[in-house]
């Protein structure tokens, strides 16, 4: 029996490193990566097999605040990204240290499981110890995104493929926990 694919939406602001993260997961250059914000215009579905479990990685366009969307293309790209959140089983909220409360709010409104991915972690205070950097970044992100405090937190560098292997372990844990329904006694 073939398992159904788990749909994973990769969402965040323009230039947060969403496509780079998808490429690091695939160990490939399947999606176009550029320093120019807005390179990804549509939600791209990429099939991926990890430890026998099929996934569909949904690489989305970056979402800027409504007031900062310059073109109709950006408006439609944002609508497709919101639709990707709705159809996903789990969301990877990719942030570049500066957390995006609005996208996190859409994930929370849709009731979607989420993993907060702090990308480009290698650029954040590179001379400080990893432990100190992690503590500072996690405190900042948790303060900004307090309303999705349930979401696990992973620091990555997609460019260097660091921290990427942890993502699927956490996805598997979240999926397993979401299927463990509490007993009547626990609810009472």
DRENPA-279476 format. One record per residue: residue number from 1; x, y, z of N, C-alpha, C, O in turn; residue in one letter. Coordinates in pm, 1 decimal. Layout:
// residues N
(node NUM (X Y Z) (X Y Z) (X Y Z) (X Y Z) "a")
...
***
This chain:
// residues 188
(node 1 (84.5 -118.6 0.0) (0.0 0.0 0.0) (88.8 124.7 0.0) (179.4 138.0 82.3) "x")
(node 2 (61.4 214.1 -92.6) (139.8 336.3 -104.0) (81.6 443.1 -12.5) (-39.1 467.2 -12.3) "x")
(node 3 (168.4 506.7 65.1) (124.8 614.4 154.1) (88.3 736.3 70.1) (148.1 762.6 -34.2) "x")
(node 4 (-11.8 810.1 118.7) (-48.2 934.9 51.7) (61.2 1037.8 74.3) (122.3 1041.0 181.2) "x")
(node 5 (86.4 1121.8 -24.9) (189.6 1224.0 -5.4) (146.7 1326.6 100.3) (29.6 1363.6 109.4) "x")
(node 6 (242.4 1370.2 178.1) (220.5 1478.0 274.3) (252.8 1608.0 202.0) (362.4 1625.0 148.6) "x")
(node 7 (156.7 1699.2 200.7) (175.2 1826.6 131.3) (238.3 1927.9 227.8) (180.8 1960.0 331.8) "x")
(node 8 (357.1 1977.5 191.9) (434.1 2068.8 275.9) (448.6 2201.9 203.0) (520.5 2210.4 103.4) "x")
(node 9 (380.5 2306.5 252.1) (391.1 2439.7 191.7) (509.8 2512.5 253.3) (522.1 2521.2 375.5) "x")
(node 10 (597.3 2564.9 167.2) (713.6 2641.0 210.5) (678.4 2787.6 187.0) (675.5 2833.7 72.9) "x")
(node 11 (651.3 2861.6 296.4) (599.1 2998.0 285.7) (687.1 3097.1 361.3) (760.8 3059.6 452.5) "x")
(node 12 (678.3 3224.8 321.7) (753.3 3331.4 387.5) (760.6 3453.3 298.2) (701.7 3456.8 190.2) "x")
(node 13 (833.2 3552.6 344.4) (851.8 3676.8 268.6) (941.7 3654.4 147.5) (1010.6 3552.7 138.8) "x")
(node 14 (941.2 3750.3 53.0) (1035.7 3740.7 -59.3) (1179.7 3737.9 -7.0) (1213.9 3807.8 88.4) "x")
(node 15 (1261.9 3656.9 -70.7) (1405.3 3648.3 -41.6) (1438.9 3592.3 95.9) (1549.1 3615.3 145.8) "x")
(node 16 (1346.4 3518.9 158.9) (1375.8 3455.1 287.7) (1455.9 3326.4 267.2) (1514.9 3273.7 361.5) "x")
(node 17 (1457.7 3276.2 143.3) (1533.5 3155.3 113.2) (1446.6 3032.1 97.0) (1492.5 2920.4 120.9) "x")
(node 18 (1320.8 3051.0 56.6) (1227.3 2937.5 40.6) (1274.9 2841.9 -69.1) (1282.7 2721.1 -46.7) "x")
(node 19 (1306.3 2894.7 -186.1) (1351.0 2809.9 -297.2) (1486.1 2747.0 -266.5) (1510.4 2632.1 -303.4) "x")
(node 20 (1574.4 2820.5 -199.4) (1704.5 2764.0 -159.9) (1684.2 2647.3 -64.0) (1755.2 2547.1 -72.1) "x")
(node 21 (1587.4 2659.8 27.0) (1558.1 2551.4 121.1) (1505.7 2429.0 46.2) (1547.5 2316.7 74.1) "x")
(node 22 (1414.0 2450.3 -49.1) (1362.4 2338.5 -128.9) (1477.7 2271.5 -204.2) (1485.6 2148.8 -208.2) "x")
(node 23 (1566.3 2350.5 -263.4) (1682.4 2294.0 -334.0) (1772.6 2215.9 -239.5) (1823.6 2110.0 -276.3) "x")
(node 24 (1793.1 2266.9 -117.5) (1877.9 2197.6 -19.8) (1814.7 2064.6 20.7) (1885.0 1965.2 38.7) "x")
(node 25 (1683.5 2062.6 34.9) (1613.6 1938.1 67.0) (1630.5 1838.3 -46.6) (1657.6 1720.5 -23.3) "x")
(node 26 (1614.4 1885.7 -168.9) (1624.6 1799.2 -287.0) (1769.3 1766.5 -322.9) (1794.7 1679.3 -406.0) "x")
(node 27 (1864.6 1836.7 -260.0) (2006.5 1825.2 -295.3) (2023.3 1845.3 -446.5) (2090.9 1768.4 -514.7) "x")
(node 28 (1960.5 1949.1 -494.4) (1943.4 1967.1 -638.1) (1918.4 2115.1 -664.0) (1901.8 2192.5 -569.8) "x")
(node 29 (1915.8 2154.1 -788.5) (1877.3 2290.8 -822.4) (1752.1 2284.5 -908.0) (1753.6 2321.2 -1025.5) "x")
(node 30 (1643.4 2237.3 -847.4) (1517.2 2219.4 -919.2) (1440.4 2350.1 -931.9) (1364.0 2368.5 -1026.6) "x")
(node 31 (1460.5 2441.8 -835.8) (1387.5 2568.5 -841.0) (1486.7 2681.5 -863.9) (1603.1 2672.5 -824.8) "x")
(node 32 (1440.1 2785.9 -926.6) (1526.1 2899.1 -960.9) (1550.8 2982.0 -835.2) (1457.3 3018.4 -763.8) "x")
(node 33 (1677.5 3011.0 -809.7) (1717.0 3090.0 -693.5) (1785.2 3215.3 -744.2) (1869.2 3209.7 -834.0) "x")
(node 34 (1748.2 3329.6 -685.5) (1807.6 3456.4 -726.6) (1805.7 3552.4 -608.2) (1722.1 3539.9 -518.8) "x")
(node 35 (1898.2 3648.3 -608.0) (1896.5 3752.3 -504.7) (1783.7 3851.5 -527.7) (1752.8 3932.1 -439.9) "x")
(node 36 (1722.0 3846.1 -644.8) (1612.3 3936.4 -677.3) (1485.7 3884.4 -609.6) (1440.9 3773.2 -637.9) "x")
(node 37 (1428.2 3965.1 -520.0) (1305.5 3925.3 -452.1) (1195.1 3910.3 -555.1) (1184.2 3991.2 -647.3) "x")
(node 38 (1113.6 3807.5 -539.9) (1000.1 3788.2 -630.0) (1031.3 3699.6 -748.4) (954.7 3697.3 -844.8) "x")
(node 39 (1143.2 3625.3 -744.2) (1177.0 3536.5 -856.2) (1071.0 3428.3 -872.9) (1030.0 3398.5 -985.0) "x")
(node 40 (1026.4 3369.3 -762.0) (920.4 3268.2 -769.0) (787.0 3341.8 -776.1) (754.8 3421.6 -688.0) "x")
(node 41 (709.0 3314.9 -881.7) (582.3 3384.6 -902.5) (461.4 3299.1 -870.8) (354.2 3351.4 -840.6) "x")
(node 42 (478.0 3167.4 -877.4) (365.3 3076.2 -861.8) (401.2 2974.4 -755.1) (516.8 2965.6 -713.7) "x")
(node 43 (303.8 2898.1 -710.6) (330.1 2788.8 -617.7) (370.5 2667.7 -701.3) (291.7 2618.2 -781.9) "x")
(node 44 (492.4 2620.8 -681.9) (543.7 2507.5 -758.4) (537.0 2381.6 -673.9) (595.6 2376.4 -565.8) "x")
(node 45 (465.7 2278.9 -722.2) (455.9 2151.4 -652.5) (570.4 2060.3 -698.1) (584.0 2030.9 -816.9) "x")
(node 46 (651.7 2016.4 -602.7) (766.9 1932.3 -634.2) (752.9 1801.1 -557.4) (759.7 1800.7 -434.5) "x")
(node 47 (733.1 1687.9 -629.2) (725.7 1558.8 -559.8) (861.7 1522.8 -500.5) (965.9 1550.9 -559.7) "x")
(node 48 (859.3 1459.9 -382.3) (983.7 1424.8 -313.5) (958.9 1300.7 -229.2) (855.6 1290.4 -163.0) "x")
(node 49 (1052.3 1206.9 -231.0) (1040.7 1084.7 -152.1) (1148.8 1088.2 -44.5) (1266.8 1103.4 -76.0) "x")
(node 50 (1109.4 1074.2 83.0) (1204.4 1075.9 194.2) (1175.8 957.1 284.5) (1067.9 948.6 343.2) "x")
(node 51 (1270.7 865.8 296.4) (1255.9 744.6 378.8) (1127.5 668.6 346.0) (1058.0 621.7 436.1) "x")
(node 52 (1096.1 656.7 216.5) (979.5 580.6 173.7) (847.5 656.1 182.5) (745.2 605.3 136.6) "x")
(node 53 (847.0 775.9 240.1) (725.0 856.5 253.0) (722.9 959.6 140.3) (815.4 1040.0 128.3) "x")
(node 54 (617.4 957.8 56.8) (608.7 1061.0 -47.2) (563.9 1196.2 11.3) (480.2 1202.2 101.4) "x")
(node 55 (620.7 1301.2 -41.5) (585.9 1438.6 -3.5) (559.5 1516.3 -131.5) (604.1 1477.6 -239.5) "x")
(node 56 (486.9 1625.5 -118.0) (479.6 1726.1 -222.8) (525.0 1855.7 -156.8) (457.0 1909.4 -69.4) "x")
(node 57 (641.6 1905.4 -199.9) (692.0 2032.6 -148.8) (629.4 2142.6 -233.5) (643.4 2142.8 -355.8) "x")
(node 58 (560.7 2235.9 -168.8) (495.5 2345.6 -241.2) (578.9 2471.0 -218.6) (567.9 2536.3 -114.8) "x")
(node 59 (662.8 2504.1 -317.3) (749.6 2621.9 -311.3) (665.9 2741.3 -355.7) (624.2 2748.4 -471.3) "x")
(node 60 (641.4 2834.1 -265.4) (549.5 2944.8 -294.0) (624.5 3074.7 -321.8) (742.8 3088.5 -290.7) "x")
(node 61 (553.4 3168.1 -380.5) (605.4 3303.2 -400.3) (612.1 3372.4 -264.7) (532.4 3343.3 -175.5) "x")
(node 62 (706.2 3462.9 -249.6) (716.3 3540.2 -125.9) (594.8 3629.6 -108.6) (540.7 3683.3 -205.3) "x")
(node 63 (552.9 3644.5 16.8) (433.5 3724.5 45.4) (472.8 3852.5 117.5) (520.6 3849.3 230.9) "x")
(node 64 (452.2 3964.9 50.4) (476.5 4094.7 114.1) (345.1 4143.8 174.3) (238.0 4097.6 134.9) "x")
(node 65 (352.3 4237.1 269.7) (228.8 4294.7 324.2) (143.2 4353.0 212.1) (195.6 4403.6 112.9) "x")
(node 66 (12.0 4345.7 228.7) (-81.1 4393.5 124.0) (-48.0 4533.2 74.7) (-51.8 4559.1 -45.6) "x")
(node 67 (-15.6 4623.4 166.6) (10.4 4762.5 128.6) (137.2 4778.0 44.4) (155.6 4880.9 -20.5) "x")
(node 68 (224.9 4677.0 44.8) (352.2 4686.8 -27.2) (352.5 4608.1 -156.9) (456.4 4598.7 -222.2) "x")
(node 69 (238.4 4550.9 -196.3) (231.6 4475.3 -322.0) (218.0 4573.3 -437.8) (120.7 4648.1 -446.9) "x")
(node 70 (317.6 4571.2 -525.9) (326.0 4671.8 -631.7) (243.0 4640.0 -755.0) (192.4 4730.9 -820.9) "x")
(node 71 (228.6 4512.6 -786.7) (169.0 4476.7 -914.9) (58.4 4373.9 -895.3) (47.0 4310.4 -790.5) "x")
(node 72 (-22.8 4359.9 -999.9) (-127.1 4257.4 -995.3) (-63.8 4118.8 -989.2) (-121.9 4027.0 -931.3) "x")
(node 73 (55.3 4102.4 -1048.7) (124.9 3973.1 -1042.4) (152.2 3937.9 -896.5) (132.6 3823.5 -855.4) "x")
(node 74 (197.7 4036.7 -817.4) (224.9 4013.0 -674.7) (97.6 3977.9 -598.9) (98.9 3891.7 -511.1) "x")
(node 75 (-10.9 4044.0 -632.3) (-139.0 4015.9 -566.1) (-180.5 3872.1 -594.5) (-218.1 3799.4 -502.5) "x")
(node 76 (-174.1 3830.0 -721.4) (-213.5 3692.7 -756.2) (-116.3 3590.0 -698.8) (-158.0 3481.2 -659.0) "x")
(node 77 (13.1 3623.4 -694.2) (111.7 3533.3 -633.1) (79.1 3511.7 -485.3) (85.4 3399.3 -435.6) "x")
(node 78 (44.3 3619.6 -415.7) (9.5 3609.5 -273.4) (-116.6 3525.0 -255.3) (-124.7 3445.6 -161.5) "x")
(node 79 (-214.7 3541.3 -343.9) (-337.6 3460.6 -335.2) (-305.2 3312.5 -353.5) (-361.4 3227.8 -284.1) "x")
(node 80 (-214.2 3280.4 -447.4) (-175.1 3140.7 -468.8) (-98.7 3086.3 -347.9) (-111.8 2968.7 -314.0) "x")
(node 81 (-19.2 3171.2 -283.3) (53.1 3128.5 -163.0) (-44.7 3100.2 -49.2) (-28.0 3002.7 24.0) "x")
(node 82 (-146.9 3185.1 -33.9) (-248.6 3161.0 69.8) (-324.9 3031.8 40.4) (-356.9 2956.3 132.2) "x")
(node 83 (-353.9 3006.5 -86.5) (-421.5 2882.5 -125.0) (-332.6 2762.1 -93.2) (-382.0 2657.7 -50.7) "x")
(node 84 (-200.7 2776.7 -114.0) (-106.0 2668.3 -82.3) (-109.8 2636.2 66.7) (-103.0 2519.4 104.9) "x")
(node 85 (-120.6 2739.0 151.6) (-131.3 2716.8 297.0) (-256.4 2635.1 326.4) (-252.0 2540.1 404.5) "x")
(node 86 (-368.0 2672.1 264.0) (-495.2 2601.8 289.2) (-489.8 2455.3 247.9) (-547.0 2370.1 315.9) "x")
(node 87 (-421.8 2424.4 137.3) (-421.8 2285.4 89.8) (-307.8 2202.1 148.9) (-299.9 2081.7 124.4) "x")
(node 88 (-220.8 2264.8 225.5) (-106.3 2193.5 283.8) (-147.6 2112.5 406.2) (-244.4 2145.0 474.9) "x")
(node 89 (-71.4 2006.2 431.5) (-86.5 1930.1 555.4) (-3.4 1993.2 665.9) (-39.4 1986.5 783.4) "x")
(node 90 (107.5 2054.2 627.9) (196.8 2119.8 724.0) (266.4 2234.3 652.2) (291.6 2227.0 532.0) "x")
(node 91 (297.3 2340.6 726.7) (362.7 2457.5 667.4) (501.7 2474.7 726.7) (522.1 2457.0 846.7) "x")
(node 92 (596.9 2509.5 640.6) (728.7 2550.6 685.4) (733.9 2701.7 667.9) (741.1 2750.9 555.3) "x")
(node 93 (730.4 2775.6 778.5) (736.5 2921.0 773.7) (883.9 2959.8 775.7) (949.4 2954.6 879.8) "x")
(node 94 (935.3 2999.1 658.1) (1076.8 3033.5 643.4) (1091.5 3182.6 669.3) (1031.4 3265.9 601.4) "x")
(node 95 (1173.3 3213.9 769.9) (1196.3 3354.8 803.3) (1345.7 3381.7 800.6) (1427.9 3291.7 818.0) "x")
(node 96 (1377.6 3506.0 778.7) (1516.9 3549.6 772.6) (1538.1 3638.0 894.6) (1552.7 3759.5 881.8) "x")
(node 97 (1539.7 3578.1 1011.4) (1547.4 3641.8 1142.6) (1426.7 3732.6 1168.8) (1365.3 3721.7 1274.9) "x")
(node 98 (1391.0 3821.1 1076.2) (1273.8 3907.0 1095.4) (1147.6 3824.2 1070.6) (1117.0 3789.6 956.5) "x")
(node 99 (1075.7 3793.2 1176.2) (957.0 3707.4 1165.7) (844.1 3779.5 1092.6) (831.7 3901.7 1101.6) "x")
(node 100 (762.6 3704.3 1021.0) (648.4 3762.0 950.0) (520.1 3723.3 1021.2) (471.7 3611.1 1006.9) "x")
(node 101 (465.1 3816.6 1097.9) (345.5 3789.8 1179.2) (222.8 3764.3 1093.1) (137.1 3684.2 1130.5) "x")
(node 102 (212.7 3831.6 977.4) (92.6 3816.4 895.3) (82.9 3676.4 836.2) (-23.3 3614.4 841.2) "x")
(node 103 (192.5 3625.9 780.5) (188.7 3491.5 723.3) (164.9 3389.4 834.8) (89.0 3294.0 817.2) "x")
(node 104 (230.2 3410.0 949.5) (208.2 3321.4 1064.5) (61.2 3324.6 1105.8) (4.8 3222.4 1144.8) "x")
(node 105 (-0.6 3443.4 1097.0) (-142.9 3457.6 1130.3) (-232.3 3377.4 1036.8) (-330.7 3318.2 1081.2) "x")
(node 106 (-199.4 3374.5 907.9) (-277.6 3295.9 811.4) (-265.8 3147.5 845.7) (-365.0 3074.7 842.1) "x")
(node 107 (-145.9 3103.1 878.6) (-124.9 2962.5 916.0) (-207.8 2929.6 1040.1) (-273.2 2825.5 1045.0) "x")
(node 108 (-205.3 3017.6 1140.1) (-281.9 2995.7 1263.7) (-432.7 2994.3 1235.0) (-505.0 2909.1 1286.7) "x")
(node 109 (-480.3 3089.3 1152.1) (-623.7 3094.8 1117.3) (-669.2 2966.9 1049.0) (-780.3 2919.8 1072.9) "x")
(node 110 (-584.5 2911.1 964.8) (-618.6 2787.7 892.6) (-601.3 2664.3 980.8) (-637.0 2553.8 940.1) "x")
(node 111 (-546.6 2682.4 1101.5) (-528.2 2570.6 1193.5) (-427.1 2469.2 1143.4) (-440.7 2349.8 1170.0) "x")
(node 112 (-325.8 2515.3 1071.1) (-227.3 2424.5 1011.9) (-109.4 2402.5 1106.4) (-63.3 2495.9 1172.1) "x")
(node 113 (-61.0 2278.2 1112.6) (64.2 2256.2 1184.4) (174.0 2335.4 1113.8) (168.9 2356.4 992.6) "x")
(node 114 (272.2 2378.6 1190.5) (374.0 2467.1 1135.2) (508.3 2437.8 1200.6) (515.0 2402.2 1318.2) "x")
(node 115 (613.4 2453.1 1124.0) (750.0 2451.7 1176.1) (810.5 2585.6 1136.8) (805.0 2624.9 1020.3) "x")
(node 116 (868.0 2655.1 1233.2) (932.9 2783.1 1204.5) (1076.9 2753.4 1164.4) (1154.2 2697.4 1242.1) "x")
(node 117 (1111.6 2791.8 1041.6) (1246.3 2770.1 989.5) (1316.3 2905.1 983.9) (1278.5 2991.0 904.2) "x")
(node 118 (1418.0 2925.0 1067.7) (1497.5 3047.2 1059.5) (1611.3 3016.2 963.9) (1706.3 2945.9 998.4) "x")
(node 119 (1600.1 3070.4 842.6) (1699.4 3044.9 739.7) (1808.2 3152.1 746.0) (1793.2 3253.8 813.7) "x")
(node 120 (1916.1 3127.7 675.3) (2031.3 3218.4 670.2) (2091.3 3237.6 809.9) (2147.2 3342.8 841.0) "x")
(node 121 (2078.4 3133.0 894.0) (2126.8 3139.6 1031.8) (2278.4 3160.9 1036.9) (2330.1 3218.6 1132.6) "x")
(node 122 (2348.9 3114.4 934.0) (2493.9 3130.6 929.5) (2535.7 3277.7 922.1) (2649.8 3311.0 954.3) "x")
(node 123 (2444.6 3366.0 879.9) (2476.9 3508.6 867.2) (2445.9 3587.3 994.3) (2485.3 3703.4 1005.7) "x")
(node 124 (2376.3 3526.3 1089.9) (2333.7 3595.5 1211.2) (2444.5 3589.1 1315.9) (2473.6 3481.3 1367.8) "x")
(node 125 (2506.2 3701.7 1347.6) (2616.9 3710.9 1444.3) (2713.6 3592.9 1429.0) (2727.9 3512.6 1521.3) "x")
(node 126 (2780.4 3581.7 1312.7) (2862.5 3463.3 1285.1) (2976.8 3440.0 1383.9) (3027.4 3328.1 1392.2) "x")
(node 127 (3019.0 3542.1 1458.9) (3131.1 3525.1 1552.1) (3087.4 3476.1 1690.1) (3171.2 3433.8 1769.7) "x")
(node 128 (2957.7 3481.1 1719.3) (2908.3 3433.3 1848.9) (2894.2 3281.4 1844.1) (2891.4 3222.4 1736.1) "x")
(node 129 (2885.4 3218.6 1960.6) (2868.8 3072.8 1964.0) (2730.5 3036.0 1911.0) (2636.5 3114.8 1921.0) "x")
(node 130 (2718.8 2915.8 1854.6) (2589.9 2869.1 1801.1) (2483.3 2869.6 1911.0) (2368.9 2908.1 1886.8) "x")
(node 131 (2520.8 2827.1 2030.5) (2425.9 2821.0 2143.1) (2370.9 2960.4 2176.4) (2250.3 2976.9 2194.6) "x")
(node 132 (2459.7 3060.7 2184.4) (2415.7 3197.5 2213.3) (2328.0 3252.6 2102.0) (2226.6 3317.4 2127.9) "x")
(node 133 (2368.3 3226.0 1976.0) (2289.1 3272.8 1861.0) (2150.8 3208.8 1863.0) (2050.4 3276.6 1841.1) "x")
(node 134 (2145.3 3076.8 1889.5) (2016.5 3005.1 1893.8) (1925.3 3065.1 2000.2) (1807.4 3090.0 1975.0) "x")
(node 135 (1980.8 3088.1 2119.5) (1900.4 3142.4 2229.7) (1844.1 3279.4 2193.5) (1726.5 3307.0 2217.0) "x")
(node 136 (1928.6 3365.0 2136.2) (1884.2 3499.9 2100.7) (1777.6 3497.5 1990.7) (1676.0 3566.2 2000.8) "x")
(node 137 (1801.2 3418.8 1886.5) (1706.7 3411.8 1775.4) (1575.1 3350.6 1821.8) (1468.0 3400.9 1787.8) "x")
(node 138 (1582.2 3242.5 1899.2) (1458.8 3178.7 1943.5) (1377.3 3272.9 2031.0) (1255.0 3278.9 2017.9) "x")
(node 139 (1443.7 3346.9 2120.4) (1370.4 3441.9 2205.3) (1301.0 3548.4 2119.8) (1185.4 3582.7 2144.3) "x")
(node 140 (1371.8 3599.9 2020.3) (1316.1 3702.6 1931.6) (1196.3 3648.3 1853.3) (1092.0 3713.1 1845.0) "x")
(node 141 (1212.6 3528.8 1796.2) (1106.2 3469.3 1715.0) (984.8 3435.1 1802.4) (871.0 3461.7 1763.8) "x")
(node 142 (1008.9 3377.0 1918.0) (897.8 3340.6 2007.8) (821.3 3464.5 2053.1) (699.1 3460.6 2067.2) "x")
(node 143 (893.4 3575.0 2076.1) (827.8 3699.6 2116.0) (739.8 3752.8 2001.9) (626.0 3794.2 2024.1) "x")
(node 144 (794.3 3750.9 1879.9) (720.6 3801.0 1763.1) (602.8 3711.2 1725.9) (495.9 3760.5 1689.8) "x")
(node 145 (622.1 3580.3 1734.5) (521.7 3484.7 1687.4) (459.2 3409.3 1805.8) (439.6 3287.9 1799.4) "x")
(node 146 (428.6 3481.3 1911.9) (374.6 3420.6 2034.5) (246.9 3341.6 2009.2) (217.9 3246.9 2082.3) "x")
(node 147 (170.7 3378.3 1907.9) (41.4 3313.2 1881.8) (56.0 3179.8 1809.2) (-42.7 3108.3 1792.0) "x")
(node 148 (178.4 3144.6 1765.8) (201.5 3008.7 1716.0) (313.4 2946.0 1799.8) (407.1 2885.6 1747.5) "x")
(node 149 (300.0 2962.6 1930.3) (402.3 2912.4 2023.2) (414.4 2760.1 2016.1) (514.8 2703.5 2059.4) "x")
(node 150 (312.2 2693.9 1961.5) (314.2 2547.2 1947.1) (414.0 2501.1 1841.0) (452.8 2384.3 1839.2) "x")
(node 151 (455.6 2591.6 1752.9) (537.4 2552.7 1636.9) (682.2 2527.2 1677.7) (744.8 2613.0 1739.9) "x")
(node 152 (736.3 2409.2 1643.1) (878.6 2385.2 1666.8) (963.4 2482.4 1585.5) (916.7 2541.2 1488.0) "x")
(node 153 (1086.9 2497.8 1626.8) (1177.0 2598.9 1574.1) (1303.7 2530.0 1524.4) (1364.3 2452.2 1598.1) "x")
(node 154 (1345.0 2557.4 1400.0) (1467.7 2500.2 1344.3) (1549.1 2612.3 1279.7) (1494.6 2693.3 1204.8) "x")
(node 155 (1679.0 2617.2 1308.4) (1768.7 2713.8 1244.1) (1842.1 2642.2 1131.1) (1899.8 2535.4 1151.7) "x")
(node 156 (1839.7 2701.5 1011.1) (1902.0 2639.2 894.5) (1987.2 2739.4 817.9) (1978.7 2860.7 837.3) "x")
(node 157 (2068.6 2684.1 731.0) (2134.3 2761.4 626.4) (2113.2 2679.9 499.7) (2187.4 2585.3 473.1) "x")
(node 158 (2012.4 2716.3 422.0) (1983.2 2642.0 299.0) (2103.0 2645.9 205.0) (2134.1 2547.3 138.2) "x")
(node 159 (2169.3 2759.8 200.5) (2283.6 2775.6 110.8) (2393.3 2673.2 143.1) (2458.4 2620.2 53.1) "x")
(node 160 (2412.8 2646.2 273.7) (2515.8 2549.8 316.5) (2455.9 2412.8 348.7) (2527.4 2322.1 391.2) "x")
(node 161 (2324.7 2397.6 328.4) (2252.6 2272.3 357.8) (2269.0 2230.5 504.2) (2278.1 2111.3 533.9) "x")
(node 162 (2272.8 2327.6 595.4) (2284.7 2299.5 738.7) (2146.3 2300.6 803.3) (2066.4 2391.1 779.3) "x")
(node 163 (2118.9 2199.4 885.3) (1992.9 2193.1 958.9) (1877.2 2137.0 879.0) (1768.7 2116.9 933.6) "x")
(node 164 (1897.8 2111.4 751.2) (1790.5 2066.6 662.2) (1742.9 1925.9 697.3) (1623.8 1896.4 687.3) "x")
(node 165 (1836.0 1838.3 738.6) (1800.2 1699.2 767.8) (1704.2 1687.6 885.7) (1632.1 1588.4 896.6) "x")
(node 166 (1701.9 1785.9 972.8) (1614.7 1782.5 1091.2) (1468.0 1804.0 1052.3) (1378.2 1755.2 1121.0) "x")
(node 167 (1443.3 1875.9 944.2) (1307.3 1914.4 905.8) (1214.4 1793.4 895.9) (1103.7 1796.7 949.6) "x")
(node 168 (1257.6 1686.8 828.3) (1168.5 1572.3 807.5) (1149.8 1490.2 934.3) (1046.8 1424.8 950.7) "x")
(node 169 (1247.6 1492.4 1024.2) (1229.4 1428.3 1155.2) (1118.5 1499.2 1232.3) (1035.0 1434.9 1295.9) "x")
(node 170 (1118.4 1632.0 1226.2) (1017.4 1710.1 1297.7) (881.0 1694.4 1230.2) (779.5 1683.7 1299.1) "x")
(node 171 (876.9 1692.8 1095.6) (750.6 1669.8 1025.0) (691.5 1535.4 1066.8) (572.4 1525.7 1096.4) "x")
(node 172 (775.3 1432.2 1069.1) (728.9 1297.8 1107.1) (674.3 1298.8 1249.5) (569.5 1240.0 1276.3) "x")
(node 173 (745.4 1365.6 1341.5) (698.4 1373.4 1481.4) (563.6 1445.2 1490.3) (473.9 1400.1 1561.6) "x")
(node 174 (549.1 1556.1 1418.6) (423.3 1631.5 1421.3) (309.5 1547.7 1365.2) (200.5 1544.9 1422.4) "x")
(node 175 (333.7 1479.4 1253.4) (229.5 1394.9 1192.7) (188.5 1282.5 1288.3) (69.9 1252.9 1302.1) "x")
(node 176 (287.0 1219.9 1354.3) (258.6 1111.1 1447.8) (175.9 1163.6 1567.3) (78.0 1101.0 1607.9) "x")
(node 177 (216.3 1278.0 1622.1) (146.1 1335.7 1736.9) (4.7 1380.1 1699.7) (-86.5 1372.9 1782.0) "x")
(node 178 (-13.4 1425.8 1576.7) (-146.2 1472.7 1536.1) (-245.0 1357.7 1519.5) (-366.2 1379.4 1518.7) "x")
(node 179 (-193.5 1234.9 1506.3) (-281.4 1119.1 1492.3) (-311.8 1052.7 1625.9) (-395.5 962.6 1632.7) "x")
(node 180 (-244.0 1096.7 1733.1) (-269.3 1042.9 1865.8) (-380.1 1123.7 1933.1) (-353.9 1224.1 1999.3) "x")
(node 181 (-502.2 1079.0 1915.5) (-615.9 1149.5 1974.0) (-622.6 1120.3 2124.2) (-597.1 1007.3 2166.0) "x")
(node 182 (-656.4 1220.2 2205.3) (-666.3 1196.2 2350.4) (-784.5 1103.5 2380.7) (-885.9 1104.4 2310.9) "x")
(node 183 (-768.6 1024.6 2485.3) (-875.8 934.5 2528.0) (-982.8 1016.3 2601.1) (-958.8 1130.9 2639.2) "x")
(node 184 (-1098.8 957.7 2620.0) (-1206.7 1024.6 2692.9) (-1160.5 1062.9 2832.6) (-1191.2 1171.7 2881.4) "x")
(node 185 (-1086.2 972.8 2897.1) (-1036.2 1000.9 3033.0) (-944.8 1123.0 3033.7) (-953.7 1207.3 3123.0) "x")
(node 186 (-856.4 1132.5 2933.6) (-767.1 1247.9 2925.1) (-845.1 1376.7 2902.2) (-812.2 1481.1 2958.5) "x")
(node 187 (-949.1 1368.5 2818.9) (-1030.4 1488.1 2792.3) (-1106.5 1531.3 2917.9) (-1116.8 1650.2 2948.0) "x")
(node 188 (-1158.5 1434.5 2989.0) (-1231.3 1466.9 3113.5) (-1135.8 1523.6 3215.8) (-1177.0 1557.0 3326.9) "x")
***
